[in-house]
């Protein structure tokens, strides 16, 4: 598998100290700072300037220290390794890989196929990624915004609903094992006030 490192989150990083016993160098770990919200209504659809079909699966199960995801975004393959913690800030590594290899890995090695269309919406200086899920997660629409700092201010579009950043059920890795279609309370959850 050939690949190249593409990104490491929302531009933030932290430095890990050197290992005194082995003298290894200090490493800068890329961080993703992201907040996640439920979407209300469909006004965002007219504002989207780009749409990309995505499918992905996971090589690791829930409970591992990191999720390892293989994705095909349009005609591009991606390998993503993300720290498995709940919250807005997580270590993340992402690499571009051959799309045909990514597709083969998804079909033969991954668990929990996730299908969605990602819509890109600019709103007052920030890019929002709106994921409209399909398949076993149909009916779920989640908006994400990547930030450069945890305390960064941003304007909320009118179609953004309740924040679910701290609710691990809405993480793609969890949706791969426990799809939205199997949630007994999904309709009640969607109707909760913001």
ZABAMAR-734469 format. One record per atom (N, C-alpha, C): atom name; y, z, x. Coordinates in pm, whole numbers, plus 50000, padded with zeros to 5 digits. Each point is the difference from the previous one (the first is absolute). Example, Ala and Ser with C-alpha at 12.3 -4.5 7.8 and 13.67 -1.06 7.14 Angstrom:
BEGIN
   atom       v       w       u
      N   49431   50780   51319
     CA   50119   50000   49911
      C   50120   50000   50090
      N   50105   49928   49965
     CA   50119   50006   50082
      C   50109   50073   49923
***
This chain:
BEGIN
   atom       v       w       u
      N   49883   50000   50085
     CA   50117   50000   49915
      C   50123   50000   50089
      N   50087   49905   49978
     CA   50123   49997   50076
      C   50113   50050   49911
      N   50097   50065   50059
     CA   50109   50053   49919
      C   50118   50039   50085
      N   50111   50026   49935
     CA   50119   50047   50070
      C   50065   50109   49919
      N   50056   50095   50069
     CA   50066   50111   49932
      C   50125   49948   49933
      N   50016   50034   49873
     CA   50114   49949   49929
      C   50104   50103   49970
      N   49960   50111   49942
     CA   50103   50094   49961
      C   49946   50141   50006
      N   50089   50092   50001
     CA   49961   50139   49994
      C   50091   50076   49909
      N   49998   49968   49875
     CA   50073   50076   49900
      C   50146   49965   49991
      N   50076   50091   49947
     CA   50140   49978   49966
      C   50095   50019   50116
      N   49959   49973   50121
     CA   50089   50007   50113
      C   50011   50136   50064
      N   49934   50099   49947
     CA   50005   50134   50057
      C   49879   50021   50090
      N   50010   50092   50093
     CA   49884   50035   50082
      C   50019   50142   50052
      N   49891   50060   50043
     CA   50011   50128   50067
      C   49916   49993   50125
      N   50028   50088   50095
     CA   49934   49994   50129
      C   49903   50116   50014
      N   49881   49967   50043
     CA   49899   50101   50026
      C   50008   50036   50148
      N   49987   50127   50033
     CA   50007   50044   50138
      C   49883   49952   50083
      N   50015   50001   50132
     CA   49892   49956   50088
      C   49888   50104   50002
      N   49882   49952   50024
     CA   49883   50087   50011
      C   50001   50058   50141
      N   50026   50129   50012
     CA   50012   50065   50130
      C   49873   49988   50083
      N   49884   50000   49936
     CA   49873   49995   50072
      C   49970   49862   50054
      N   50042   49896   49931
     CA   49966   49865   50042
      C   50120   49921   50051
      N   50118   50053   49983
     CA   50118   49932   50049
      C   50031   49871   49927
      N   49956   49986   49875
     CA   50026   49877   49926
      C   50148   49992   49964
      N   50052   49878   49984
     CA   50143   49982   49970
      C   50033   50045   49858
      N   50130   50019   49977
     CA   50048   50034   49866
      C   49991   49874   49915
      N   49958   50017   49875
     CA   49983   49888   49909
      C   50101   50010   49887
      N   50057   49890   49962
     CA   50088   49996   49885
      C   49917   49952   49881
      N   49989   50086   49898
     CA   49919   49968   49884
      C   50089   49943   49890
      N   49974   49878   49953
     CA   50082   49943   49894
      C   49978   50074   49869
      N   50109   50019   49927
     CA   49993   50070   49873
      C   50044   49911   49886
      N   49936   50018   49886
     CA   50044   49940   49876
      C   50064   50111   49919
      N   50124   49978   49958
     CA   50067   50092   49910
      C   50019   49924   49870
      N   49926   50040   49899
     CA   49994   49923   49877
      C   49997   50093   49879
      N   50074   49962   49897
     CA   49995   50074   49874
      C   49946   49907   49893
      N   49928   50058   49907
     CA   49924   49924   49900
      C   50038   50048   49861
      N   50020   49904   49908
     CA   50045   50030   49864
      C   49922   49915   49899
      N   49981   50055   49881
     CA   49949   49919   49890
      C   50112   49909   49953
      N   49962   49887   49940
     CA   50098   49903   49952
      C   50001   50002   49848
      N   50121   49994   49943
     CA   50015   49996   49855
      C   50061   49866   49962
      N   49950   49940   49896
     CA   50054   49872   49954
      C   49967   49885   50093
      N   50066   49887   49977
     CA   49971   49880   50080
      C   50126   49932   50054
      N   50114   50068   49997
     CA   50125   49941   50048
      C   49992   49959   50147
      N   49916   50069   50077
     CA   49985   49970   50142
      C   49946   49859   50024
      N   49922   49947   49907
     CA   49937   49868   50020
      C   50104   49891   50026
      N   50109   50001   49924
     CA   50104   49898   50017
      C   50076   50019   50131
      N   49996   50119   50057
     CA   50072   50028   50124
      C   49918   49970   50125
      N   49871   49978   49986
     CA   49913   49975   50116
      C   50034   49866   50064
      N   50018   50000   50132
     CA   50032   49877   50071
      C   49879   49941   50073
      N   49889   50075   50003
     CA   49880   49954   50068
      C   49881   50073   49938
      N   49886   49929   49993
     CA   49877   50059   49947
      C   49886   49959   50092
      N   49909   50095   50028
     CA   49886   49971   50087
      C   49875   50062   49938
      N   49897   49918   49981
     CA   49870   50050   49953
      C   49932   50073   50115
      N   49940   50115   49971
     CA   49934   50081   50103
      C   49864   50046   49949
      N   49906   50007   50094
     CA   49871   50063   49971
      C   49960   50076   50125
      N   49948   50119   49980
     CA   49957   50077   50115
      C   49892   50100   49964
      N   49935   50048   50105
     CA   49898   50102   49986
      C   50008   50095   50118
      N   49919   50104   49996
     CA   50006   50105   50100
      C   49868   50013   50076
      N   50012   50021   50130
     CA   49883   50022   50086
      C   49965   50147   50011
      N   50089   50087   49955
     CA   49978   50144   50004
      C   50000   50055   49858
      N   49937   50114   49983
     CA   49997   50065   49870
      C   50108   50105   49988
      N   50017   50053   49880
     CA   50094   50109   49979
      C   49955   50120   50082
      N   50094   50076   50052
     CA   49968   50117   50079
      C   50001   49976   50150
      N   50008   49875   50041
     CA   50009   49968   50143
      C   50141   50033   50049
      N   50019   50020   50131
     CA   50135   50032   50050
      C   50099   49884   49989
      N   49947   49878   49980
     CA   50085   49882   49985
      C   49930   49901   49908
      N   50080   49919   49932
     CA   49942   49888   49925
      C   50007   49877   50089
      N   49896   49919   49994
     CA   49996   49874   50073
      C   49985   49890   49895
      N   50106   49923   49985
     CA   50008   49899   49894
      C   50000   49860   50060
      N   49930   49910   49934
     CA   50005   49858   50035
      C   50058   49929   49879
      N   50103   49918   50024
     CA   50071   49935   49890
      C   50022   49853   50030
      N   50000   49921   49892
     CA   50047   49863   50007
      C   50124   49994   49913
      N   50113   49964   50063
     CA   50130   49986   49932
      C   50033   49853   49999
      N   49981   49933   49887
     CA   50020   49856   49996
      C   49897   49934   50091
      N   50045   49946   50112
     CA   49906   49938   50095
      C   50000   50071   50136
      N   50040   50128   50001
     CA   50007   50079   50123
      C   49905   50119   49990
      N   49923   50026   50105
     CA   49912   50116   50005
      C   50070   50116   50069
      N   49972   50122   49955
     CA   50059   50121   50059
      C   49894   50109   50013
      N   50007   50072   50111
     CA   49921   50121   50021
      C   50100   50114   50008
      N   49980   50103   49918
     CA   50095   50110   49991
      C   49925   50132   50018
      N   50055   50086   50083
     CA   49947   50135   50021
      C   50112   50096   49966
      N   49973   50087   49900
     CA   50106   50088   49951
      C   49947   50143   49992
      N   50079   50093   50049
     CA   49966   50142   49994
      C   49977   50041   49855
      N   49890   50071   49975
     CA   49963   50039   49864
      C   50059   50137   49966
      N   50129   50000   49972
     CA   50068   50120   49956
      C   50083   49963   49877
      N   50026   50098   49915
     CA   50081   49978   49882
      C   50145   50030   50036
      N   50090   49915   49958
     CA   50142   50020   50027
      C   50067   49870   50037
      N   50128   50009   50029
     CA   50078   49879   50026
      C   49989   49948   50143
      N   49953   50081   50094
     CA   49998   49961   50140
      C   49858   50005   50056
      N   49954   49884   50051
     CA   49865   49992   50055
      C   50000   49906   50120
      N   49915   50031   50098
     CA   49981   49908   50113
      C   49933   49874   49948
      N   50045   49884   50048
     CA   49945   49873   49954
      C   50002   49896   50111
      N   49889   49930   50012
     CA   49987   49887   50092
      C   49955   49880   49919
      N   50060   49884   50025
     CA   49960   49879   49928
      C   49995   49882   50095
      N   49896   49920   49987
     CA   49976   49887   50088
      C   49969   49876   49917
      N   50048   49886   50045
     CA   49966   49873   49938
      C   49865   49955   50056
      N   49910   49959   49909
     CA   49869   49949   50041
      C   49977   49867   49929
      N   49898   49929   50041
     CA   49965   49872   49939
      C   49968   50022   49852
      N   50060   49919   49912
     CA   49982   50018   49856
      C   49855   49979   49957
      N   49931   49902   50060
     CA   49860   49975   49964
      C   49913   50120   50039
      N   50028   50059   50117
     CA   49926   50119   50042
      C   50031   50118   49908
      N   50125   50015   49963
     CA   50038   50108   49908
      C   49926   49984   49867
      N   49996   49878   49948
     CA   49931   49975   49875
      C   49851   50032   50010
      N   49939   49963   50111
     CA   49857   50029   50021
      C   49975   50151   50007
      N   50087   50071   50071
     CA   49986   50146   50011
      C   50013   50064   49862
      N   50097   49955   49922
     CA   50018   50054   49865
      C   49875   49977   49917
      N   49945   49879   50006
     CA   49882   49966   49918
      C   49874   50073   50044
      N   49985   50027   50130
     CA   49872   50050   50049
      C   49999   50147   50043
      N   50113   50055   50038
     CA   50001   50134   50058
      C   50084   50103   49926
      N   50091   49955   49918
     CA   50095   50093   49939
      C   49951   50054   49867
      N   50054   50115   49967
     CA   49977   50061   49869
      C   50128   49986   49918
      N   49985   50001   49868
     CA   50115   50009   49911
      C   50101   49890   50011
      N   49971   49884   49945
     CA   50094   49889   50004
      C   50125   50032   49918
      N   50116   49982   50064
     CA   50130   50015   49934
      C   50060   49861   49987
      N   50038   49964   49878
     CA   50067   49874   49973
      C   50138   50030   49943
      N   50102   49931   50052
     CA   50135   50022   49948
      C   50090   49886   50042
      N   50111   49989   49931
     CA   50107   49911   50042
      C   50116   50088   50038
      N   50051   49979   50120
     CA   50117   50076   50046
      C   50124   49916   49976
      N   50097   50061   49933
     CA   50128   49937   49970
      C   50106   50068   50085
      N   50084   49923   50067
     CA   50104   50053   50087
      C   50134   49993   49927
      N   50065   50116   49987
     CA   50125   50010   49924
      C   50105   50069   50086
      N   50111   49933   50025
     CA   50114   50061   50071
      C   50083   50077   49898
      N   50038   50123   50037
     CA   50086   50079   49911
      C   50093   50086   50084
      N   50127   49968   49997
     CA   50105   50076   50066
      C   49966   50038   50144
      N   49962   49899   50078
     CA   49978   50019   50143
      C   49861   50044   50041
      N   49908   50013   49905
     CA   49863   50037   50033
      C   49902   49901   49939
      N   49889   49982   50066
     CA   49893   49915   49950
      C   49897   50086   49927
      N   49974   49968   49876
     CA   49897   50066   49920
      C   49880   49908   49993
      N   49881   50055   50017
     CA   49876   49926   49985
      C   49933   50050   49872
      N   49988   49911   49902
     CA   49941   50036   49871
      C   49861   49941   49994
      N   49900   50088   49993
     CA   49861   49957   49995
      C   49950   50001   49856
      N   49965   49881   49952
     CA   49944   49981   49867
      C   49849   49983   50018
      N   49926   50105   49970
     CA   49856   50003   50028
      C   49921   49918   49900
      N   49886   49951   50046
     CA   49909   49919   49918
      C   49860   50059   50011
      N   49904   49935   49935
     CA   49861   50045   50009
      C   49983   50139   49942
      N   49929   50088   50071
     CA   49973   50136   49953
      C   50124   50087   49991
      N   50110   49955   50060
     CA   50125   50078   49996
      C   50107   49933   49913
      N   49958   49902   49918
     CA   50095   49929   49913
      C   50073   50100   49910
      N   50128   49972   49980
     CA   50084   50088   49918
      C   50085   50095   50082
      N   49966   50016   50126
     CA   50076   50087   50089
      C   50103   49917   50076
      N   50125   50043   49995
     CA   50108   49935   50076
      C   50074   50110   50075
      N   50005   49987   50132
     CA   50060   50101   50087
      C   50104   49935   50090
      N   50114   50065   50016
     CA   50105   49952   50090
      C   50008   50090   50122
      N   50012   49938   50117
     CA   50012   50075   50125
      C   50126   49958   50073
      N   50059   50095   50070
     CA   50115   49971   50084
      C   49974   50063   50136
      N   50014   49919   50107
     CA   49987   50052   50135
      C   50137   50039   50051
      N   50003   50115   50067
     CA   50126   50056   50049
      C   49993   50020   50150
      N   50115   50021   50062
     CA   50003   50028   50143
      C   50004   50150   50029
      N   50038   50079   49897
     CA   50002   50146   50012
      C   49952   50060   49868
      N   49939   50116   50005
     CA   49954   50065   49877
      C   50116   50033   49907
      N   50117   50032   50056
     CA   50114   50039   49917
      C   50096   49883   49973
      N   49957   49878   50025
     CA   50085   49883   49979
      C   50033   49985   49851
      N   50126   49978   49970
     CA   50043   49979   49862
      C   49972   49855   49959
      N   49967   49983   49873
     CA   49979   49865   49946
      C   50029   50001   49851
      N   50040   49884   49948
     CA   50030   49986   49858
      C   49871   49970   49924
      N   49983   50068   49887
     CA   49881   49980   49917
      C   50025   49890   49897
      N   49919   49895   50002
     CA   50013   49899   49895
      C   49967   50060   49863
      N   50050   49939   49895
     CA   49978   50053   49864
      C   49853   49997   49959
      N   49920   49915   50063
     CA   49858   49984   49965
      C   49908   50093   50079
      N   50057   50084   50085
     CA   49920   50097   50075
      C   49984   50126   49918
      N   49875   50045   49985
     CA   49970   50119   49922
      C   49968   50120   50088
      N   49903   50075   49957
     CA   49963   50126   50065
      C   49947   49977   50142
      N   50043   50087   50092
     CA   49951   49992   50139
      C   49856   50053   50007
      N   49916   49926   50075
     CA   49859   50038   50017
      C   49961   50006   50148
      N   50099   50012   50087
     CA   49974   50006   50145
      C   49900   50110   50034
      N   50010   50113   49935
     CA   49915   50116   50031
      C   49869   50001   49920
      N   49975   49897   49920
     CA   49879   49994   49917
      C   49903   49900   50063
      N   49899   50051   50068
     CA   49908   49915   50075
      C   49921   49902   49913
      N   49993   50023   49869
     CA   49928   49906   49912
      C   50059   49861   50007
      N   50130   49989   50031
     CA   50069   49872   50001
      C   49993   49930   50135
      N   49936   50059   50099
     CA   49984   49936   50129
      C   49891   49894   49987
      N   50020   49886   50063
     CA   49904   49890   49990
      C   49859   50043   50040
      N   49989   50083   50104
     CA   49869   50047   50045
      C   49929   50076   49888
      N   50073   50083   49926
     CA   49942   50073   49888
      C   49967   49906   49885
      N   50087   49902   49973
     CA   49974   49903   49893
      C   49876   49916   50029
      N   49966   49982   50127
     CA   49879   49926   50036
      C   49874   50075   49958
      N   50005   50132   50002
     CA   49885   50083   49961
      C   50006   50044   49854
      N   50120   50024   49950
     CA   50020   50049   49863
      C   50104   49911   49931
      N   49958   49882   49955
     CA   50095   49904   49942
      C   50071   50054   49876
      N   50119   49950   49980
     CA   50086   50039   49889
      C   49929   49982   49866
      N   49918   49897   49986
     CA   49929   49975   49873
      C   49904   50113   49964
      N   49963   50083   50097
     CA   49906   50109   49976
      C   50070   50135   49979
      N   50132   50003   50005
     CA   50073   50124   49979
      C   50001   50031   49850
      N   49947   50113   49959
     CA   50000   50031   49857
      C   50141   50024   49944
      N   50094   50041   50084
     CA   50135   50032   49954
      C   50103   49896   50037
      N   49958   49878   50032
     CA   50095   49900   50053
      C   50111   49967   49903
      N   49971   49986   49871
     CA   50105   49966   49904
      C   50097   50116   49984
      N   49949   50121   49990
     CA   50086   50117   49988
      C   50088   50014   50123
      N   49943   49972   50118
     CA   50074   50010   50126
      C   50113   49897   50004
      N   49972   49880   49954
     CA   50101   49894   50002
      C   50115   50032   49906
      N   49975   50079   49895
     CA   50102   50031   49902
      C   50084   50123   50033
      N   49968   50067   50112
     CA   50077   50119   50035
      C   50145   49964   50027
      N   50093   50086   49963
     CA   50141   49972   50028
      C   50027   50005   50149
      N   50106   49932   50039
     CA   50040   49994   50141
      C   50058   50134   50039
***
